[in-house]
Amino acid sequence: MPIIVNLDVMMAKRKMSLSELAQKVDLTLANLSILKTGKAKAIRFSTLEAICQALDCKPGDILDFESDNPTPSTPVEEHALL
């Protein structure tokens, strides 16, 4: 999946446990764990907003994008001098 969830990294930076974050954002441990492990298929903006408020961060601190098909680098063309 090209969307990478870095919730565990942000939680470690803020020294916050999963249960503490679950209480702050009013989510079950199971649902938060699914998100943390990257198994979630979707996230509501209201949930993302609550997580960002609790962790004092931005969505980009939690979510990242990694392309499945990286664009190959274009080789530099060699030009002959005339």
N, C-alpha and C positions, 0 to 999 in steps of 0.2 A: 504494500500500500504506500503510495507516495506521500501521504500525510504522516508526519512523525510527531508523536506526542511526547513532549519533554516535561511532563508534569512532575515526575519524580525528581528531576534535576532542580526544578524551581522549589519544590518542597524541601529538598536538602539544603538549598541556599538559604531558605527562610527558617530552617530548623523546625519544620512543622510535620507532625505525623499525619498519616492518612485519616485516622479517627478524628483528630483535631480539625482537619480541613473539612471532613464530612459534616461535623457539627456546625462549622461556620457557614457552610454553603447550603445546609439543609438537604444533603443527599445521603443515601444509604452507603455504607461501606462497600457493598457489592457493586453498586453502580459507579462509584468513584474508582474502585479497583479496575473495573472494565475499561474506564477511560485511561487510567494511569498505565495500564499494560498495552495500550494501543489496540485493543480489541473492539472498541466502540465504532459503530458505523456512522454516527452523527452526534452532534452536540447542539443543544439549544443555545442561542445567543444569551439568554438570561442566565443559564448555567455558566457559560464562559465568563460573563460579566461578574458573577458572584465569585468565581474562582480567582479572577484577576483582582478583585477588590480584597479578597482574603489574603492573597499572596503579594499584594502591592506590586503588580506587574502588568504587562501588556499581553494581548493575545499572541503576539509574535515570540514572546518569551516561552510560551507553552507549546505552540504549534509551529511546525516547520514543514517545508515541502521539499521532497526529494523526487526528482523525475525518474520514472521507470525506464525511459529511453533518453539517456543523455545525448545531447547533440554532439556528434563527432567534430573534433576540431578540423578546420579546413587547412589542408597543407598549403604552405607558402609556395606560390608558383615561381619557378626559376626562369628568369628572363636572360636570354643571351644578349650580350652587348654586340652591336654591329658597328 
